[in-house]
Amino acid sequence: MLHPSHADNKRSTHIFFGKLQHTDSRQFMMVDLFVDRVLVKNNRDQDELDTEHEIAIRLQNRILMLYFASAVCDRCREFAPKLSDFFTRLTDEFYVDRSAQLVLLYISLDQSEKYQFDVLKQLPKKCLFLTYGDPYRRELEDMFNIKELPTVVVLRPDCSVLTPNAVDEIILLGPECYRNWKEAAELIDRNFMISEDFQETSMRSFTDPLRRLKYKVENEKKRNETKGWGGDVGDHAEVDQKGDSSLW
């Protein structure tokens, strides 16, 4: 079973194409785990995320829960409503002002496509899944050494394993355990991410948005000081209009 890497170790242990790799976390993205794959939304239209850019936008700077389960597993059927409630309370605007930086991906180990959709009916519409015909489902099962069902593997944004199986933690703590995951993953609050950084397929570093925010504040301060000394307000307004990068 895999375990999270130590906080004082600058090089993280990652899962990549069925092998353990040691790599600088800034060079690895969640999208790499699903390169050339199609992720499907659990909505009525079953919209597909089938490009690297779309998958990156959906997974970047988020904690990912890989839910391994099967419709014929009694414990899975009991756990599915609890997992659905857990995820909904963290991501639905009815419960929270801002959705948690959390993604739920169902990895079906079902014996038929019908069984897979029986499980999906119990999961939130914001959940993602791999199609039943995608053999990558079984590759992920081997990759994460799944020994029991249900299993919820929790991954940091750099793809290192945060929790090998969070089922008991979710049942015991409910939505509160997300706070622990967020702290352990050192997740950057999306409120501090600048839109142009968020939309890029690849981030230069996780500290880059904060650095840009710092420069934005400093530039704003300098402009205000110039105005105080009789600077032309119209000129500054034009600079703001052309150069401002608003936060999400």
C-alpha positions as a LaTeX table, in Angstrom:
\begin{tabular}{lrrr}
\hline
Residue & $x$ (\AA) & $y$ (\AA) & $z$ (\AA) \\
\hline
Met1 & 0.00 & 0.00 & 0.00 \\
Leu2 & 1.26 & 3.45 & $-0.85$ \\
His3 & 1.82 & 6.17 & 1.68 \\
Pro4 & 2.20 & 9.96 & 1.41 \\
Ser5 & 5.72 & 11.25 & 1.10 \\
His6 & 7.24 & 13.05 & 4.06 \\
Ala7 & 6.69 & 16.83 & 4.24 \\
Asp8 & 10.42 & 17.52 & 4.58 \\
Asn9 & 11.22 & 15.56 & 1.43 \\
Lys10 & 11.30 & 17.89 & $-1.57$ \\
Arg11 & 10.91 & 15.03 & $-4.02$ \\
Ser12 & 7.52 & 13.30 & $-3.96$ \\
Thr13 & 6.57 & 9.72 & $-4.79$ \\
His14 & 4.15 & 9.63 & $-7.71$ \\
Ile15 & 2.01 & 7.08 & $-9.49$ \\
Phe16 & 2.62 & 7.23 & $-13.24$ \\
Phe17 & 1.52 & 4.60 & $-15.76$ \\
Gly18 & 1.60 & 1.80 & $-13.20$ \\
Lys19 & 5.05 & 2.63 & $-11.80$ \\
Leu20 & 6.41 & 4.60 & $-8.90$ \\
Gln21 & 8.41 & 7.60 & $-10.02$ \\
His22 & 10.35 & 10.15 & $-8.00$ \\
Thr23 & 10.02 & 13.56 & $-9.56$ \\
Asp24 & 9.89 & 17.24 & $-8.74$ \\
Ser25 & 6.21 & 17.91 & $-7.93$ \\
Arg26 & 6.25 & 21.17 & $-9.94$ \\
Gln27 & 6.93 & 19.14 & $-13.09$ \\
Phe28 & 4.01 & 16.75 & $-12.59$ \\
Met29 & 0.32 & 17.50 & $-13.05$ \\
Met30 & $-2.85$ & 15.54 & $-12.34$ \\
Val31 & $-3.63$ & 15.64 & $-16.06$ \\
Asp32 & $-0.60$ & 13.40 & $-16.67$ \\
Leu33 & $-2.44$ & 10.58 & $-14.93$ \\
Phe34 & $-5.22$ & 10.81 & $-17.53$ \\
Val35 & $-3.32$ & 11.72 & $-20.68$ \\
Asp36 & $-5.12$ & 10.41 & $-23.81$ \\
Arg37 & $-8.12$ & 9.40 & $-21.68$ \\
Val38 & $-11.75$ & 10.55 & $-21.73$ \\
Leu39 & $-13.41$ & 11.60 & $-18.48$ \\
Val40 & $-17.21$ & 11.70 & $-18.54$ \\
Lys41 & $-19.47$ & 13.93 & $-16.45$ \\
Asn42 & $-22.20$ & 12.17 & $-14.49$ \\
Asn43 & $-24.93$ & 14.46 & $-15.86$ \\
Arg44 & $-27.85$ & 13.74 & $-18.16$ \\
Asp45 & $-25.90$ & 14.56 & $-21.31$ \\
Gln46 & $-22.79$ & 12.70 & $-20.12$ \\
Asp47 & $-20.52$ & 15.46 & $-21.40$ \\
Glu48 & $-16.98$ & 14.36 & $-22.14$ \\
Leu49 & $-13.68$ & 15.94 & $-21.14$ \\
Asp50 & $-11.54$ & 14.58 & $-23.95$ \\
Thr51 & $-8.71$ & 17.07 & $-24.37$ \\
Glu52 & $-5.67$ & 17.66 & $-22.20$ \\
His53 & $-6.70$ & 21.29 & $-21.72$ \\
Glu54 & $-10.24$ & 20.42 & $-20.55$ \\
Ile55 & $-8.95$ & 17.82 & $-18.11$ \\
Ala56 & $-6.26$ & 20.18 & $-16.81$ \\
Ile57 & $-8.83$ & 22.91 & $-16.14$ \\
Arg58 & $-11.02$ & 20.46 & $-14.24$ \\
Leu59 & $-8.24$ & 18.83 & $-12.16$ \\
Gln60 & $-5.66$ & 21.57 & $-11.69$ \\
Asn61 & $-5.06$ & 22.69 & $-8.10$ \\
Arg62 & $-7.66$ & 20.25 & $-6.76$ \\
Ile63 & $-7.66$ & 17.23 & $-4.51$ \\
Leu64 & $-8.82$ & 14.14 & $-6.42$ \\
Met65 & $-10.82$ & 11.28 & $-4.91$ \\
Leu66 & $-10.64$ & 8.03 & $-6.89$ \\
Tyr67 & $-13.65$ & 5.97 & $-5.85$ \\
Phe68 & $-13.23$ & 2.25 & $-6.54$ \\
Ala69 & $-16.46$ & 0.31 & $-6.08$ \\
Ser70 & $-18.91$ & $-2.18$ & $-7.55$ \\
Ala71 & $-22.71$ & $-2.49$ & $-7.54$ \\
Val72 & $-22.55$ & $-6.09$ & $-6.30$ \\
Cys73 & $-20.58$ & $-5.07$ & $-3.19$ \\
Asp74 & $-22.91$ & $-4.70$ & $-0.17$ \\
Arg75 & $-20.58$ & $-2.29$ & 1.63 \\
Cys76 & $-20.27$ & $-0.18$ & $-1.54$ \\
Arg77 & $-24.05$ & 0.17 & $-1.74$ \\
Glu78 & $-24.15$ & 1.30 & 1.89 \\
Phe79 & $-21.25$ & 3.72 & 1.47 \\
Ala80 & $-22.31$ & 5.37 & $-1.83$ \\
Pro81 & $-25.05$ & 7.61 & $-0.29$ \\
Lys82 & $-22.61$ & 8.71 & 2.44 \\
Leu83 & $-19.97$ & 9.58 & $-0.15$ \\
Ser84 & $-22.54$ & 11.44 & $-2.25$ \\
Asp85 & $-23.67$ & 13.47 & 0.75 \\
Phe86 & $-20.04$ & 14.15 & 1.73 \\
Phe87 & $-19.16$ & 15.48 & $-1.74$ \\
Thr88 & $-22.40$ & 17.46 & $-2.14$ \\
Arg89 & $-21.99$ & 19.25 & 1.19 \\
Leu90 & $-18.53$ & 20.40 & 0.12 \\
Thr91 & $-19.32$ & 21.42 & $-3.47$ \\
Asp92 & $-23.00$ & 22.36 & $-3.76$ \\
Glu93 & $-23.83$ & 26.09 & $-3.49$ \\
Phe94 & $-26.83$ & 25.17 & $-1.34$ \\
Tyr95 & $-24.40$ & 24.24 & 1.45 \\
Val96 & $-21.29$ & 26.35 & 0.77 \\
Asp97 & $-20.50$ & 29.78 & $-0.67$ \\
Arg98 & $-17.49$ & 28.45 & $-2.58$ \\
Ser99 & $-17.13$ & 24.92 & $-3.83$ \\
Ala100 & $-14.31$ & 22.91 & $-2.28$ \\
Gln101 & $-11.31$ & 22.22 & $-4.49$ \\
Leu102 & $-12.34$ & 18.61 & $-4.75$ \\
Val103 & $-13.00$ & 16.21 & $-7.63$ \\
Leu104 & $-14.72$ & 12.83 & $-7.37$ \\
Leu105 & $-13.92$ & 10.23 & $-10.05$ \\
Tyr106 & $-15.71$ & 6.88 & $-10.06$ \\
Ile107 & $-13.54$ & 3.94 & $-11.13$ \\
Ser108 & $-16.01$ & 1.16 & $-11.85$ \\
Leu109 & $-15.02$ & $-2.41$ & $-11.02$ \\
Asp110 & $-18.50$ & $-3.58$ & $-12.00$ \\
Gln111 & $-19.32$ & $-6.72$ & $-13.95$ \\
Ser112 & $-21.44$ & $-4.91$ & $-16.54$ \\
Glu113 & $-22.18$ & $-1.41$ & $-17.84$ \\
Lys114 & $-25.66$ & $-1.63$ & $-16.32$ \\
Tyr115 & $-24.16$ & $-2.20$ & $-12.87$ \\
Gln116 & $-21.86$ & 0.78 & $-13.42$ \\
Phe117 & $-24.81$ & 3.08 & $-14.10$ \\
Asp118 & $-26.62$ & 1.69 & $-11.05$ \\
Val119 & $-23.75$ & 3.05 & $-8.97$ \\
Leu120 & $-23.58$ & 6.34 & $-10.87$ \\
Lys121 & $-27.26$ & 6.95 & $-10.08$ \\
Gln122 & $-26.24$ & 7.13 & $-6.41$ \\
Leu123 & $-23.43$ & 9.61 & $-7.04$ \\
Pro124 & $-23.59$ & 13.40 & $-7.55$ \\
Lys125 & $-23.97$ & 14.87 & $-11.04$ \\
Lys126 & $-20.65$ & 16.69 & $-10.58$ \\
Cys127 & $-18.91$ & 13.33 & $-10.30$ \\
Leu128 & $-16.72$ & 12.14 & $-13.19$ \\
Phe129 & $-16.20$ & 8.58 & $-14.41$ \\
Leu130 & $-14.34$ & 6.48 & $-16.95$ \\
Thr131 & $-16.45$ & 4.64 & $-19.50$ \\
Tyr132 & $-17.06$ & 0.95 & $-18.87$ \\
Gly133 & $-15.18$ & 0.05 & $-22.04$ \\
Asp134 & $-12.01$ & 1.86 & $-20.95$ \\
Pro135 & $-9.41$ & $-0.75$ & $-19.83$ \\
Tyr136 & $-7.64$ & 1.99 & $-17.88$ \\
Arg137 & $-10.11$ & 1.24 & $-15.06$ \\
Arg138 & $-8.28$ & $-2.02$ & $-14.37$ \\
Glu139 & $-4.89$ & $-0.39$ & $-14.82$ \\
Leu140 & $-5.78$ & 2.11 & $-12.09$ \\
Glu141 & $-6.91$ & $-0.76$ & $-9.87$ \\
Asp142 & $-3.45$ & $-2.34$ & $-10.19$ \\
Met143 & $-1.67$ & 1.00 & $-10.05$ \\
Phe144 & $-3.13$ & 1.85 & $-6.64$ \\
Asn145 & $-3.01$ & $-1.73$ & $-5.37$ \\
Ile146 & $-6.73$ & $-1.91$ & $-4.57$ \\
Lys147 & $-7.36$ & $-4.82$ & $-2.19$ \\
Glu148 & $-10.83$ & $-4.06$ & $-0.85$ \\
Leu149 & $-14.06$ & $-2.35$ & $-1.89$ \\
Pro150 & $-15.04$ & 0.36 & $-1.47$ \\
Thr151 & $-11.77$ & 2.28 & $-1.61$ \\
Val152 & $-11.36$ & 6.06 & $-1.91$ \\
Val153 & $-7.80$ & 6.97 & $-2.86$ \\
Val154 & $-7.15$ & 10.66 & $-2.15$ \\
Leu155 & $-4.51$ & 12.37 & $-4.30$ \\
Arg156 & $-2.77$ & 15.72 & $-3.91$ \\
Pro157 & $-2.68$ & 18.07 & $-6.94$ \\
Asp158 & 0.83 & 16.75 & $-7.72$ \\
Cys159 & $-0.58$ & 13.19 & $-7.86$ \\
Ser160 & 1.13 & 11.94 & $-4.70$ \\
Val161 & $-1.07$ & 9.79 & $-2.45$ \\
Leu162 & $-2.53$ & 11.70 & 0.47 \\
Thr163 & $-4.70$ & 8.84 & 1.81 \\
Pro164 & $-4.65$ & 5.29 & 0.42 \\
Asn165 & $-8.23$ & 4.65 & 1.58 \\
Ala166 & $-10.39$ & 7.42 & 3.09 \\
Val167 & $-13.63$ & 5.42 & 3.45 \\
Asp168 & $-13.52$ & 5.14 & 7.24 \\
Glu169 & $-12.35$ & 8.76 & 7.59 \\
Ile170 & $-15.29$ & 10.01 & 5.48 \\
Ile171 & $-17.78$ & 7.94 & 7.50 \\
Leu172 & $-16.28$ & 9.05 & 10.82 \\
Leu173 & $-15.55$ & 12.76 & 10.19 \\
Gly174 & $-17.76$ & 13.69 & 7.24 \\
Pro175 & $-16.95$ & 16.98 & 5.45 \\
Glu176 & $-14.59$ & 17.96 & 8.28 \\
Cys177 & $-11.89$ & 15.66 & 6.91 \\
Tyr178 & $-11.57$ & 17.86 & 3.79 \\
Arg179 & $-9.99$ & 20.55 & 5.97 \\
Asn180 & $-7.33$ & 18.04 & 7.03 \\
Trp181 & $-6.71$ & 17.04 & 3.41 \\
Lys182 & $-6.45$ & 20.66 & 2.29 \\
Glu183 & $-3.85$ & 21.45 & 4.95 \\
Ala184 & $-1.87$ & 18.27 & 4.26 \\
Ala185 & $-1.92$ & 18.96 & 0.51 \\
Glu186 & $-0.85$ & 22.61 & 1.07 \\
Leu187 & $-3.56$ & 23.54 & $-1.41$ \\
Ile188 & $-3.50$ & 27.08 & $-2.79$ \\
Asp189 & $-6.85$ & 28.77 & $-2.30$ \\
Arg190 & $-8.43$ & 29.22 & $-5.74$ \\
Asn191 & $-9.53$ & 32.70 & $-4.62$ \\
Phe192 & $-5.89$ & 33.75 & $-4.93$ \\
Met193 & $-5.39$ & 32.31 & $-8.39$ \\
Ile194 & $-5.35$ & 34.71 & $-11.33$ \\
Ser195 & $-7.56$ & 33.59 & $-14.21$ \\
Glu196 & $-4.78$ & 33.49 & $-16.80$ \\
Asp197 & $-2.78$ & 31.13 & $-14.58$ \\
Phe198 & $-5.81$ & 28.93 & $-13.91$ \\
Gln199 & $-6.61$ & 28.59 & $-17.61$ \\
Glu200 & $-3.12$ & 27.60 & $-18.66$ \\
Thr201 & $-2.63$ & 23.90 & $-19.31$ \\
Ser202 & 0.56 & 23.97 & $-17.27$ \\
Met203 & 1.35 & 26.13 & $-14.24$ \\
Arg204 & 4.90 & 27.40 & $-13.91$ \\
Ser205 & 4.79 & 26.85 & $-10.15$ \\
Phe206 & 2.20 & 26.77 & $-7.41$ \\
Thr207 & 3.61 & 29.99 & $-5.92$ \\
Asp208 & 3.39 & 31.92 & $-9.18$ \\
Pro209 & $-0.23$ & 33.17 & $-8.69$ \\
Leu210 & 0.66 & 34.50 & $-5.22$ \\
Arg211 & 3.71 & 36.25 & $-6.61$ \\
Arg212 & 1.59 & 37.89 & $-9.33$ \\
Leu213 & $-0.94$ & 38.99 & $-6.72$ \\
Lys214 & 1.87 & 40.59 & $-4.69$ \\
Tyr215 & 3.09 & 42.56 & $-7.72$ \\
Lys216 & $-0.47$ & 43.62 & $-8.54$ \\
Val217 & $-0.91$ & 45.06 & $-5.02$ \\
Glu218 & 2.47 & 46.81 & $-5.14$ \\
Asn219 & 1.72 & 48.37 & $-8.54$ \\
Glu220 & $-1.65$ & 49.57 & $-7.29$ \\
Lys221 & 0.06 & 51.18 & $-4.29$ \\
Lys222 & 2.56 & 52.98 & $-6.53$ \\
Arg223 & $-0.22$ & 54.33 & $-8.74$ \\
Asn224 & $-2.07$ & 55.66 & $-5.70$ \\
Glu225 & 1.10 & 57.40 & $-4.47$ \\
Thr226 & 1.57 & 59.02 & $-7.92$ \\
Lys227 & $-1.99$ & 60.32 & $-7.86$ \\
Gly228 & $-1.30$ & 61.87 & $-4.46$ \\
Trp229 & 1.51 & 63.90 & $-6.03$ \\
Gly230 & $-0.67$ & 65.33 & $-8.79$ \\
Gly231 & $-0.41$ & 62.56 & $-11.36$ \\
Asp232 & $-2.85$ & 62.42 & $-14.25$ \\
Val233 & $-5.81$ & 60.31 & $-13.14$ \\
Gly234 & $-6.93$ & 59.71 & $-16.74$ \\
Asp235 & $-3.60$ & 58.16 & $-17.68$ \\
His236 & $-3.76$ & 55.77 & $-14.74$ \\
Ala237 & $-7.34$ & 54.82 & $-15.54$ \\
Glu238 & $-6.23$ & 53.87 & $-19.03$ \\
Val239 & $-3.42$ & 51.70 & $-17.64$ \\
Asp240 & $-5.87$ & 49.98 & $-15.28$ \\
Gln241 & $-8.29$ & 49.29 & $-18.09$ \\
Lys242 & $-5.63$ & 47.72 & $-20.33$ \\
Gly243 & $-3.38$ & 46.04 & $-17.79$ \\
Asp244 & $-5.58$ & 44.85 & $-14.96$ \\
Ser245 & $-5.79$ & 41.07 & $-14.42$ \\
Ser246 & $-8.83$ & 40.47 & $-12.24$ \\
Leu247 & $-9.00$ & 37.63 & $-9.72$ \\
Trp248 & $-11.54$ & 34.89 & $-9.96$ \\
\hline
\end{tabular}
